[in-house]
Amino acid sequence: MPRSRRSTKRPYAAAHVELDVDRATGGRSSVSAPDGEWVVQRVRGSDREYRCPGCDQLVRPGTAHVVAWRSDALLGDGVEHRRHWHASCWDARGRRGPTRR
């Protein structure tokens, strides 16, 4: 008996499931702001401490935060230009700029 060529992955009557763009892009998005073009990725946490450039305080291990870098940095070594921000500091960066040491 010949096998059916019909796909078993999704029945014809099943509803289409929308693509989760955030999951498909690894959580990265492009942001255009007055301070430039940024690539932004929200992360759940990490096993290291980082210093937030917005408030100059530590982003503790395991804390959800934002990793951002200028999109033109992708042409060179973007990894060196990544900065780990508290989510609230990233959202407020237009009102208050990065701290200077």
N, C-alpha and C positions, 0 to 999 in steps of 0.2 A: 504494500500500500504506500503510495507517495506521501511524503511529508508535506505539511502545509508550510507555505512561505510567509505566513502571517507572523508578525512579531509578537513575542511573548512579553516584551518589556512593558508595554502599555496597551491595555485593551482599547479597542476603538471607542467604547462608550465612556472611558475614563476622562475626567477633566484634565485640561492642560495645567501643569504646575509651573508657575512663573519662576524664572531664574533668580536666585538670590545673588545679586550683583556684588554685594559686600563680601559674601563668602567666596565667590568666583574670582574676585580680584585680590584676595588675601587681606581684605579690609582697607586697602589703599584707595585713596581718592585724590584728585587734583583740586586744589583750592586756589582761586584767583583773588588776591586781596591787594589793598593799597601798598603793602610792603613787599609785593612780588608774587610770583607763582610758586606754590608749595605742593609737595607730595606729602600727604598726611596719612598716617596709619594709627588706628586706635588699637592698643594692645591690652591684654588682660592683666599682665604683670610679668615680671622677670625675676631672675634669681640674683640680680645685681642692684646696687644703688646707683642712682644717677643724680646729677645736680641740675635742677630745673633752671633754665635761663630766665624765666619770667619772674621768679620770686627768690632765686638763689638759695632755695631750701632743698633738702634731699627728697628724691622720689624713692621711697622705701621699697625693698624687694616685695614682690607680690601685689603691689598697688597698680590698679588699672591706670594707664596714662596714655599720652599721645607722643608718637615719634614723628618728627617733621623735618624735612629738608627742602631746600630750594630745588625746583625742578631743573634749573640749569646746572645744578651740581651733578645731575645724572650723566652729563657729558664727560665729566671727569670722574673722580672717585667720590661718589655720593655717600658712601658709607662713612667717610671721615667727617662729613658735614651734617650727619644726623644729630638731632638734639632731642632729648627726652623731656617733655613738659608735663606738668600736672594738667589735667583736662581743663580745669577752671582757669589756669594761667594762660593756656593756649587760646581759650575763648575770649579772654580779656586783653590779649596782646595789642589790640588796636587802641585801647584806652591807656595802657601803660606798656612801655617798651621793655625790651630785655634789660636786665640789670647789668651794670658795668662794674668790673672789679678794679 
